[in-house]
Amino acid sequence: MKNALKTLTTDQNNKITTGFYRSHDNKIYMILGSGKDASSLEDIVIYQSIFKDSKFGDYPIWIMPLSIFLGKICVNEKEVLRFNYLGYQQSLQYEQEIISLMRQL
């Protein structure tokens, strides 16, 4: 997690900053990295829930096309970003909390 605030650039010059993001439904996720879909070569983002999920298990890891991750969604008839970057200070705070939890394991 030392590089939690690195900017990842894709072939299409889309940029995403590693760190923590809040989804449109108010859940927090940590960006793990980016990659390519092996079939389509589409840019993808790899991210992890920082909460336990009763449906998908503890701290599930997800992938999503980067264009969708950075895109907008309609919520209550308003167009909002699907994910919002929490900013430098809040990302550092979450990072420290996770490091503390890992030390307890």
MOSULTA-V832211 format. One record per residue. N is the residue number from 1. RES is the residue in one letter. PSI is psi as a letter, one per 40 degrees, with the letter a starting at -180 (NA if undefined). Layout:
# MOSULTA-V832211
n->(N	N)
res->(RES	RES)
psi->(PSI	PSI)
This chain:
# MOSULTA-V832211
n->(1	2	3	4	5	6	7	8	9	10	11	12	13	14	15	16	17	18	19	20	21	22	23	24	25	26	27	28	29	30	31	32	33	34	35	36	37	38	39	40	41	42	43	44	45	46	47	48	49	50	51	52	53	54	55	56	57	58	59	60	61	62	63	64	65	66	67	68	69	70	71	72	73	74	75	76	77	78	79	80	81	82	83	84	85	86	87	88	89	90	91	92	93	94	95	96	97	98	99	100	101	102	103	104	105)
res->(M	K	N	A	L	K	T	L	T	T	D	Q	N	N	K	I	T	T	G	F	Y	R	S	H	D	N	K	I	Y	M	I	L	G	S	G	K	D	A	S	S	L	E	D	I	V	I	Y	Q	S	I	F	K	D	S	K	F	G	D	Y	P	I	W	I	M	P	L	S	I	F	L	G	K	I	C	V	N	E	K	E	V	L	R	F	N	Y	L	G	Y	Q	Q	S	L	Q	Y	E	Q	E	I	I	S	L	M	R	Q	L)
psi->(e	d	f	e	f	i	h	h	h	i	d	e	e	i	i	h	h	i	a	i	i	h	i	d	e	f	i	h	i	h	h	d	a	i	a	i	h	d	d	e	e	i	h	i	i	h	i	h	i	f	i	h	h	d	d	e	a	h	f	i	h	i	i	i	h	d	d	d	d	e	a	i	i	h	h	f	e	i	h	i	h	d	i	h	h	e	i	d	d	d	d	d	d	d	d	d	d	d	d	d	d	d	d	e	NA)
